[in-house]
Amino acid sequence: MGGKFGLTEILLILAVVVLLFGGKKIPELMKGLGTGIKEFKNAAKDENTAPSKKAQEENKL
């Protein structure tokens, strides 16, 4: 159980997703997922490059 999925498991998961959401809804879900991941990465990048408020306050002292 090393977290590896075989072809059978992946196909089963895809079949369940298609049955639950239908073929027309899946592109909308993937678009929303992609947008969310993009926003998360941008926020993480901004957090790493922008100085924190605590660091700015320490520099004022």
Backbone as numpy.savetxt, mean C-alpha at the origin, in Angstrom:
# Nx Ny Nz CAx CAy CAz Cx Cy Cz
5.68 -23.76 5.86 4.84 -22.57 5.86 5.72 -21.32 5.86
6.63 -21.23 4.96 7.55 -20.10 4.91 6.95 -18.86 4.28
5.65 -18.81 4.11 5.03 -17.64 3.53 5.05 -17.64 2.01
5.39 -18.77 1.43 5.44 -18.87 -0.03 4.11 -19.40 -0.54
3.60 -18.74 -1.56 2.35 -19.17 -2.16 2.64 -19.86 -3.49
2.00 -20.97 -3.71 2.13 -21.66 -4.98 1.13 -21.13 -5.98
1.22 -21.63 -7.19 0.33 -21.19 -8.25 -1.13 -21.50 -7.92
-1.37 -22.64 -7.32 -2.74 -23.04 -6.97 -3.35 -22.07 -5.96
-2.58 -21.69 -4.94 -3.09 -20.77 -3.92 -3.40 -19.40 -4.52
-2.51 -18.92 -5.37 -2.71 -17.60 -5.99 -3.95 -17.61 -6.87
-4.13 -18.67 -7.66 -5.32 -18.76 -8.51 -6.59 -18.85 -7.68
-6.54 -19.56 -6.57 -7.70 -19.66 -5.69 -8.06 -18.30 -5.09
-7.06 -17.56 -4.66 -7.29 -16.23 -4.10 -7.88 -15.30 -5.16
-7.33 -15.34 -6.37 -7.86 -14.51 -7.46 -9.30 -14.87 -7.79
-9.62 -16.15 -7.78 -10.99 -16.58 -8.06 -11.95 -16.07 -6.99
-11.55 -16.11 -5.74 -12.39 -15.61 -4.65 -12.60 -14.11 -4.80
-11.55 -13.38 -5.13 -11.66 -11.93 -5.31 -12.63 -11.60 -6.44
-12.52 -12.31 -7.55 -13.42 -12.08 -8.68 -14.86 -12.39 -8.30
-15.06 -13.46 -7.55 -16.42 -13.81 -7.13 -17.00 -12.77 -6.16
-16.17 -12.26 -5.27 -16.66 -11.30 -4.28 -16.95 -9.93 -4.89
-16.05 -9.45 -5.73 -16.16 -8.07 -6.21 -16.65 -7.96 -7.65
-16.58 -9.00 -8.40 -16.98 -8.93 -9.80 -15.86 -8.38 -10.67
-15.92 -8.66 -11.94 -14.86 -8.25 -12.85 -14.76 -6.75 -13.05
-15.87 -6.04 -12.95 -15.86 -4.60 -13.21 -15.31 -3.80 -12.03
-15.42 -4.33 -10.84 -15.01 -3.59 -9.65 -13.51 -3.72 -9.38
-12.88 -4.76 -9.87 -11.47 -5.02 -9.57 -10.55 -3.89 -10.05
-10.70 -3.34 -11.28 -9.82 -2.24 -11.67 -9.94 -1.02 -10.75
-11.13 -0.74 -10.27 -11.32 0.37 -9.34 -10.59 0.10 -8.03
-10.67 -1.14 -7.55 -9.97 -1.50 -6.31 -8.46 -1.38 -6.47
-7.94 -1.84 -7.60 -6.50 -1.77 -7.84 -6.03 -0.32 -7.98
-6.86 0.51 -8.61 -6.51 1.92 -8.75 -6.45 2.58 -7.38
-7.42 2.29 -6.53 -7.42 2.83 -5.18 -6.24 2.33 -4.37
-5.90 1.07 -4.53 -4.76 0.50 -3.82 -3.46 1.17 -4.29
-3.32 1.36 -5.59 -2.13 2.01 -6.13 -2.00 3.45 -5.65
-3.11 4.16 -5.61 -3.10 5.54 -5.12 -2.71 5.59 -3.65
-3.24 4.66 -2.87 -2.89 4.62 -1.45 -1.42 4.33 -1.22
-0.87 3.39 -1.97 0.55 3.07 -1.83 1.41 4.25 -2.24
1.01 4.94 -3.32 1.76 6.10 -3.80 1.76 7.21 -2.74
0.61 7.48 -2.14 0.52 8.50 -1.10 1.34 8.12 0.12
1.32 6.84 0.48 2.10 6.38 1.62 3.60 6.57 1.38
4.06 6.23 0.17 5.48 6.39 -0.15 5.87 7.86 -0.14
5.01 8.73 -0.69 5.30 10.16 -0.69 5.36 10.71 0.72
4.45 10.28 1.58 4.46 10.74 2.97 5.70 10.25 3.69
6.10 9.01 3.44 7.30 8.48 4.08 8.54 9.22 3.60
8.58 9.56 2.30 9.72 10.29 1.76 9.78 11.69 2.35
8.63 12.36 2.45 8.58 13.70 3.02 8.99 13.68 4.49
8.61 12.65 5.20 8.95 12.54 6.62 10.46 12.38 6.79
11.09 11.65 5.89 12.53 11.42 5.99 13.34 12.65 5.59
12.85 13.46 4.66 13.61 14.60 4.18 13.33 15.86 4.97
12.13 16.02 5.48 11.78 17.23 6.22 12.25 17.10 7.67
12.85 18.17 8.20 13.25 18.10 9.61 12.01 18.06 10.50
12.11 17.32 11.57 10.97 17.19 12.46 10.78 18.46 13.28
9.59 18.63 13.83 9.30 19.81 14.65 10.19 19.83 15.89
10.45 18.66 16.45 11.29 18.59 17.64 12.71 19.05 17.32
13.24 18.67 16.19 14.58 19.08 15.79 14.62 20.59 15.55
13.57 21.14 14.97 13.52 22.58 14.74 13.47 23.34 16.05
12.72 22.83 17.03 12.64 23.47 18.34 13.97 23.42 19.06
14.70 22.32 18.92 16.00 22.19 19.56 17.00 23.16 18.95
16.89 23.42 17.66 17.79 24.35 17.01 17.54 25.78 17.46
16.31 26.10 17.86 15.98 27.44 18.32 16.62 27.74 19.67
16.82 26.70 20.46 17.40 26.87 21.79 18.84 27.12 21.63
